[in-house]
Amino acid sequence: MRLTKGLVGDFGRQRIRDTPIAESGFVGAGVGAAATGLRPVVDLMYVGFLGVCGDQILNNAAKIHYMFGGKVKVPLTIMTGIGAGTNSAAQHSETVYSVFTHYPGLKVVAPSNPYNAKGLYAASIRDDDPVIICNNRQLMGIRFDVDVPEESYTVPLGQADVAREGTDVTLLGISYMTQICLQAAEDLAAQGYSAEVIDLLSLSPMDDEAILESVRKTRRIVIVDEDYPRCSMAGDIAALVAEEAFDYLDAPPKRVTPPHTSVPYSMPLEALFVPTKEQVVAAALETLE
């Protein structure tokens, strides 16, 4: 993805290591480096390759601090690519961040624009726990009208952002889906509805209160998630709202997700797989009308 381009020239080969494409090896090396006092950043190119290095992440990085009674920290940052829409086929187009959120001991974030990407990277690298940063590849081709300060700053882990204020319905997005929600909010505004957009940013820990506060105000929510629909972030958030804000709801929570199928390689089929602005608008109107 060229996210590390030029780093070796800036920092030298003692700090920047090019490895064979062997995820179990280089992720395992990152876990070991973190446990012995370094703060490594590991590039797991595609999140679908989790299957190759699952033991290193789920059984080692996530559990070492707990199993050693807090005496060993694992300040490991893993950056990985997520998202369909780039015609990269099923093994290179997944968005399975929900798998990481299932495991205690891991933190998971998903930037949605250049400003929060820089801030989340800085916060993740400084954190003493293993953090997975999920970069949606569709975002890499978008130009943003966002100021990114040259100086260092952080975006706190565990906090959602209100990307757009509204009063009639909450649209909750994750990563690229936040951009889809913002586009849908514009269309809804043209129809006379005020949509609030919540950018989740941190999937684990999750900002439950920000979600519930928005739902208590708008009384409706549409959750837009590019992960598979079963056992997903969308399902988890819908359950949270149903359990904690049921009395405030004027309509059931709605989920907009891909179908429960692998990502198609066919470009016309792939276009039907990824949630769209039109689907979000339709779901919002269903809750409103």
C-alpha positions in Angstrom: 0.0 0.0 0.0 3.1 2.2 0.1 2.3 3.3 3.6 5.9 2.7 4.7 7.5 4.2 1.6 10.6 6.2 2.4 10.9 5.2 6.0 14.1 3.2 5.5 15.8 6.3 4.1 14.7 8.3 7.1 15.4 5.8 9.9 17.8 3.3 8.5 17.9 -0.5 8.3 18.4 -1.0 12.0 14.8 0.3 12.7 13.1 -0.6 9.4 13.1 -4.3 8.5 11.9 -5.8 5.2 10.8 -9.4 5.8 9.8 -12.4 3.7 6.1 -12.6 3.1 5.6 -15.0 6.1 3.0 -13.5 8.4 3.5 -16.0 11.2 7.2 -15.2 11.3 7.2 -11.4 11.2 4.1 -11.0 13.4 5.7 -13.4 15.9 8.9 -11.4 15.8 6.8 -8.2 16.5 5.2 -9.9 19.5 8.6 -10.9 20.9 10.1 -7.5 20.2 7.3 -5.8 22.1 7.5 -8.2 25.0 11.2 -7.4 25.4 10.7 -3.6 25.5 10.5 -2.3 22.0 7.5 -0.7 20.3 7.3 -2.4 16.9 4.9 -1.5 14.1 4.1 -4.5 12.0 2.5 -4.3 8.5 0.0 -7.2 8.0 -0.8 -6.2 4.4 -4.3 -7.7 4.3 -6.5 -8.5 7.3 -7.6 -11.7 5.6 -4.0 -13.0 6.3 -5.1 -13.1 10.0 -5.5 -16.8 9.4 -1.8 -17.3 8.9 -0.7 -15.5 12.1 -3.8 -16.0 14.3 -1.8 -17.9 16.9 0.7 -15.0 17.3 -2.0 -12.4 17.6 -4.8 -14.1 19.4 -2.9 -16.5 21.7 0.3 -14.6 22.3 -0.1 -10.8 21.8 -3.6 -10.7 23.4 -2.8 -12.9 26.4 0.8 -12.4 27.5 0.1 -9.4 29.8 -2.7 -11.4 31.5 -0.8 -14.7 31.7 2.3 -13.1 33.2 0.3 -11.3 35.9 0.8 -7.8 34.4 4.6 -8.1 34.5 5.1 -8.1 30.7 3.6 -5.5 28.4 3.1 -6.0 24.7 3.1 -2.5 23.1 2.7 -3.9 19.6 1.0 -2.0 16.8 -0.3 -4.0 13.8 -1.4 -2.1 10.7 -3.5 -4.0 8.2 -5.6 -3.3 5.1 -9.3 -3.8 5.0 -12.1 -3.2 2.5 -13.6 -4.4 -0.7 -14.1 -2.3 -3.9 -10.6 -2.6 -5.3 -11.2 -5.8 -7.3 -8.7 -7.8 -5.2 -10.8 -10.9 -4.8 -12.0 -12.7 -1.6 -8.7 -13.3 0.2 -7.6 -9.6 -0.2 -10.8 -7.7 0.3 -12.2 -8.7 3.7 -13.1 -6.4 6.7 -13.0 -8.8 9.6 -12.0 -6.4 12.4 -14.8 -7.9 14.5 -12.6 -11.0 15.0 -10.0 -8.9 16.8 -12.7 -7.2 19.0 -13.8 -10.7 20.2 -10.5 -11.2 22.1 -9.8 -9.4 25.4 -6.3 -7.9 25.4 -6.5 -6.5 21.9 -7.4 -2.9 21.0 -8.8 -2.2 17.5 -9.2 1.2 15.7 -10.3 2.1 12.2 -9.4 5.6 10.9 -11.8 7.4 8.5 -9.8 10.4 7.4 -6.1 11.7 7.4 -6.5 13.7 10.7 -7.8 10.8 12.8 -5.5 8.4 11.0 -2.4 10.3 12.2 -3.8 10.8 15.7 -4.8 7.1 16.1 -1.4 5.9 14.8 0.4 8.0 17.4 -1.9 6.9 20.2 -1.6 3.3 19.2 2.2 3.3 19.1 2.3 4.9 22.5 -0.2 2.5 24.1 1.2 -0.3 26.2 -1.3 -2.9 24.8 -1.4 -4.5 21.3 -3.4 -2.4 18.9 -4.7 -3.3 15.5 -5.1 -0.4 13.1 -7.5 -1.2 10.2 -6.9 0.9 7.1 -9.6 0.8 4.5 -8.0 0.9 1.1 -10.8 2.9 -0.5 -9.9 5.8 1.7 -6.4 5.9 0.3 -7.7 7.1 -3.1 -9.7 10.0 -1.7 -8.6 13.6 -1.3 -9.9 15.1 2.0 -10.4 18.7 2.9 -8.9 18.1 6.3 -6.1 19.9 8.0 -3.4 17.6 9.4 -1.0 19.4 11.8 2.7 18.8 11.3 3.2 18.6 15.0 2.5 15.5 17.0 -1.0 14.9 18.4 -3.1 11.9 19.4 -6.7 10.9 18.9 -7.6 9.0 22.1 -8.4 5.2 21.8 -11.9 4.4 23.0 -13.6 7.5 21.8 -16.0 7.9 19.0 -16.4 11.2 17.1 -19.6 13.0 16.1 -18.8 13.7 12.4 -22.1 15.5 11.8 -24.7 16.8 14.2 -28.3 15.8 13.7 -31.7 15.3 15.4 -33.8 12.8 13.4 -31.7 9.7 12.9 -28.2 8.4 13.8 -26.1 7.0 11.1 -23.1 5.1 12.6 -20.2 4.4 10.3 -16.8 2.6 10.6 -13.8 3.7 8.6 -14.8 4.1 4.9 -18.5 3.5 5.9 -18.4 6.9 7.8 -17.8 8.6 4.4 -20.8 6.7 3.0 -22.9 7.9 6.0 -21.8 11.5 5.5 -22.9 11.2 1.9 -26.2 9.7 2.9 -26.7 12.5 5.5 -26.4 15.0 2.6 -29.1 13.2 0.7 -31.4 13.0 3.7 -30.9 16.7 4.4 -32.2 17.4 0.8 -35.3 15.5 1.8 -35.8 17.5 5.0 -34.3 15.1 7.5 -31.4 15.9 9.9 -29.0 12.9 10.3 -26.4 12.7 12.9 -23.2 10.8 11.9 -21.2 8.9 14.5 -17.7 7.9 13.4 -16.9 4.9 15.7 -13.1 5.1 15.3 -12.3 2.8 18.2 -13.9 -0.7 17.9 -12.4 -2.0 21.1 -12.7 -0.5 23.5 -15.9 0.9 22.1 -17.5 4.2 23.1 -20.8 2.8 24.2 -22.0 6.1 25.8 -21.4 8.2 22.6 -23.6 5.7 20.7 -26.3 5.7 23.3 -26.3 9.5 23.8 -26.9 9.9 20.1 -29.7 7.4 20.0 -31.4 9.0 23.0 -31.5 12.2 21.0 -32.5 10.9 17.6 -34.5 7.9 18.7 -33.4 6.0 15.6 -30.1 4.3 14.4 -28.8 2.9 11.2 -25.5 1.0 11.6 -23.3 0.7 8.5 -20.6 -2.0 8.7 -18.6 -3.5 5.9 -17.8 -6.6 7.9 -19.7 -9.9 7.3 -23.1 -9.6 9.0 -22.9 -12.6 11.4 -21.2 -11.9 14.8 -20.3 -8.5 13.5 -19.8 -5.0 14.9 -23.2 -4.1 13.5 -24.8 -6.9 15.4 -23.0 -6.0 18.6 -24.0 -2.3 18.4 -27.6 -3.2 17.6 -27.7 -5.4 20.7 -26.2 -2.6 22.8 -28.9 -0.1 21.6 -31.7 -2.6 22.1 -30.5 -3.4 25.6 -29.6 0.0 26.9 -31.8 2.4 24.9 -34.9 0.4 24.1 -37.3 2.9 25.7 -35.9 5.7 23.6 -36.4 4.0 20.2 -39.1 5.0 17.8 -38.0 2.3 15.3 -35.9 -0.9 15.5 -32.2 -0.5 14.9 -31.3 -1.1 11.2 -28.2 -2.7 9.9 -26.6 -2.1 6.5 -24.0 -4.7 5.8 -22.8 -6.8 2.9 -24.4 -10.2 2.3 -23.0 -13.2 4.2 -20.8 -14.3 1.4 -17.2 -14.0 0.3 -16.2 -10.8 -1.6 -16.7 -11.4 -5.3 -13.9 -10.9 -7.8 -16.4 -9.9 -10.5 -16.5 -6.1 -10.5 -20.3 -5.8 -11.1 -20.9 -8.2 -8.2 -18.4 -6.5 -6.0 -20.2 -3.2 -6.5 -23.3 -5.0 -5.1 -21.4 -6.3 -2.1 -20.2 -3.1 -0.5 -22.8 -1.0 1.4 -23.8 2.1 -0.6 -25.1 5.6 0.1 -28.5 4.6 -1.5 -28.8 1.6 0.9 -28.1 3.8 3.9 -30.7 6.4 2.8 -33.3 3.7 2.2 -32.7 2.2 5.7 -32.9 5.7 7.3 -36.1 6.5 5.5 -37.6 3.2 6.7 -36.9 4.1 10.3 -38.2 7.6 9.7 -41.4 6.8 7.8 
